[in-house]
Amino acid sequence: MAAAAAARSPPELIEDALAEILLRIPPYEPAHLVRASFVCKIWRRILSDPAFLHRYRRFHRTPPPLLGFFKDVHCPDPIPRFVPTTAPSPFSGAALFHPNPWLPIDCRHGRVLLQHARNRSNLLVWDPVTGDRLELPGLSNISRLSAVVLCAAAGCDHCHCHGGPFLVLCVDHDSTTGFAHVDLYSSQVGAWGGMVSFGMDDMESSFCQSSAVLIGDEIYFTLTLGVDGDDTTIVNCDLASHNFSTISLPQLDNMSFVLMPTEEGLLGLAGTRGSSLFLCSWMVNAEVVTGWVQCRVIDLQTTLSVDSPINQVNIIGFAEGVNVIFVATNYGTFIIDLKSGQPRKVSDSMICYPVVPFMSFYTPDCACSKLPLPAETN
């Protein structure tokens, strides 16, 4: 009788207690939640419940994690077009090439904005986790543009933006008139609306680069002028007032830089000097005197722990929300966590084109259609 009692399974935890335990799984690696969903049907049901997942994200107060990055399809190195930085990847093998002939140019709030490789005026918004995609109405007379995609849901915490309304803001240059235009597409309206236009001194050769950052209600783009691209400025577009202004760049050794938000919610910039990164922010004091202030210098020779000299450095991307910068060197390509200072190599080769980081929550509810069901037991 004692032996029979000893062989008995321990009593199962009630679902409320299980939920409290699962709520405390660390949020930084999506694989933790997905693997836990394999344990049994009860765990899978809890972990796939949207109410639990919303509570989980609110409990940890963490931004969507970096799942990987897209690289330019023309880059000659052998790494795939999408490079995962965590497991499991939200992409199946076939989905990695699904966007062709579309090239990723921006990512925010779980969506990727793509531009047609041949017809540059055509844009497409894609949710890689759900597979949803929408081709936007074409813009006319555009040779180059810079554009961003962002969630348009009122009061959204951007923890679960899948399927919600979105905006696409585009700065483009009309080579026939010499004017730059700021246009806004709303998924709720289903059409583009003009925000503002402004003239350019160099109407033949001005163009926008795909380098933008969202800070509050303001979006900052880089705008390059001149045949040789030797005159670059920052354009600030205020979504609330529909006004724009320009900001000069700080002194740079080369044009390898990215815009980024600072921890204080200001406009920041990361550039290079030799084998070092320098971080600066755009400051405004009480007398409304503005200027760039250097905040930090990162010695890559020390940070990356390499013995031989680093003689090639390019900044190729920045992941908003997770504070991660992408740096390509002659020793390979790295991501550097600016908060901890810890580097991580993501490629042995030097990626030569800007990358588009992809941040999103990839949880069991997103993975249900891609993962096998747990065992019939339990």
GITANOR-V927748 format. One record per run of one state. SS is the DSSP state (~ for helix, > for strand, _ for the rest). FROM is the first residue (numbers start at 1). TO is the last residue. If there is no record, write none. Layout:
BEGIN
[[SS,FROM,TO] [SS,FROM,TO]]
END
This chain:
BEGIN
[[_,1,1] [~,2,7] [_,8,14] [~,15,22] [_,23,29] [~,30,36] [_,37,40] [~,41,47] [_,48,49] [~,50,60] [_,61,65] [>,66,70] [_,71,81] [>,82,84] [_,85,93] [~,94,97] [_,98,101] [>,102,108] [_,109,110] [>,111,116] [_,117,122] [>,123,126] [_,127,132] [>,133,135] [_,136,141] [>,142,151] [_,152,165] [>,166,174] [_,175,178] [>,179,186] [_,187,190] [>,191,199] [_,200,206] [>,207,215] [_,216,217] [>,218,225] [_,226,230] [>,231,238] [_,239,243] [>,244,248] [_,249,257] [>,258,261] [_,262,266] [>,267,273] [_,274,275] [>,276,284] [_,285,289] [>,290,299] [~,300,303] [_,304,312] [>,313,319] [_,320,323] [>,324,329] [_,330,331] [>,332,337] [_,338,342] [>,343,347] [_,348,355] [>,356,359] [_,360,363] [~,364,367] [_,368,378]]
END
